[in-house]
Amino acid sequence: MKTKTMFKTMLASMFCMVALLLVACDGDSNKPVLNKLSFDKTRVDLNLGRTTTLTVKNGTAPYTAKLSGQGDQLVADVRVEGNLITLTGMFLGEATMAVTDKDGNTGVVSVVVKNIEGSLKLDKTTLNIEVGKSETVSVQNGVGPFKVISNNNKVVETNVKGSQITFTGHKAGTTTVEVQDAKSNVGVVTVTVR
């Protein structure tokens, strides 16, 4: 009689454990999965001041993208539109970008921002200017005439005279300015106006 009761207790305990396992496993299927999202690239190599795109191949929109950085300085500007992520190189360096979909599923991509091969050599590539003040950058190689393309003309105004480029701060902010020569070689200056 004692054996019968013990057998029933053991059987009931095993049944409870199996039921618990089934419920626990079923509950896990609704949790977000890390690295469930896939992309058209596993790594983004980006030139400073240039823009590229990354496509999310699965998941549920809307997506969010967050870039880890070196301190407060993020190496790239990131914009998400539908399943297309646009990155613009802002600072030299490496970072990891985590993309999350509506259901909380995540995918991770490496982002590397480097200097452009065949680039122009500039005597300064980073400027810190006060509003209303000016600073000059000299192009040390390349073929003139030189021209500049600014990502934000409201922050800084540029003036080219031969191989000298004068930057004048207009409004607080940070922007990148491309310097191009006649053969499309490029150099980039990151300008912070305060």
Beta strands, then each sheet from edge to edge (+ up, - down):
strand 1: 43-47
strand 2: 51-55
strand 3: 64-67
strand 4: 76-81
strand 5: 84-89
strand 6: 93-100
strand 7: 106-114
strand 8: 126-129
strand 9: 134-138
strand 10: 147-150
strand 11: 156-161
strand 12: 164-169
strand 13: 173-180
strand 14: 186-193
sheet 1: 1+ 7+ 6- 3+
sheet 2: 2+ 5- 4+
sheet 3: 8+ 14+ 13- 10+
sheet 4: 9+ 12- 11+
end
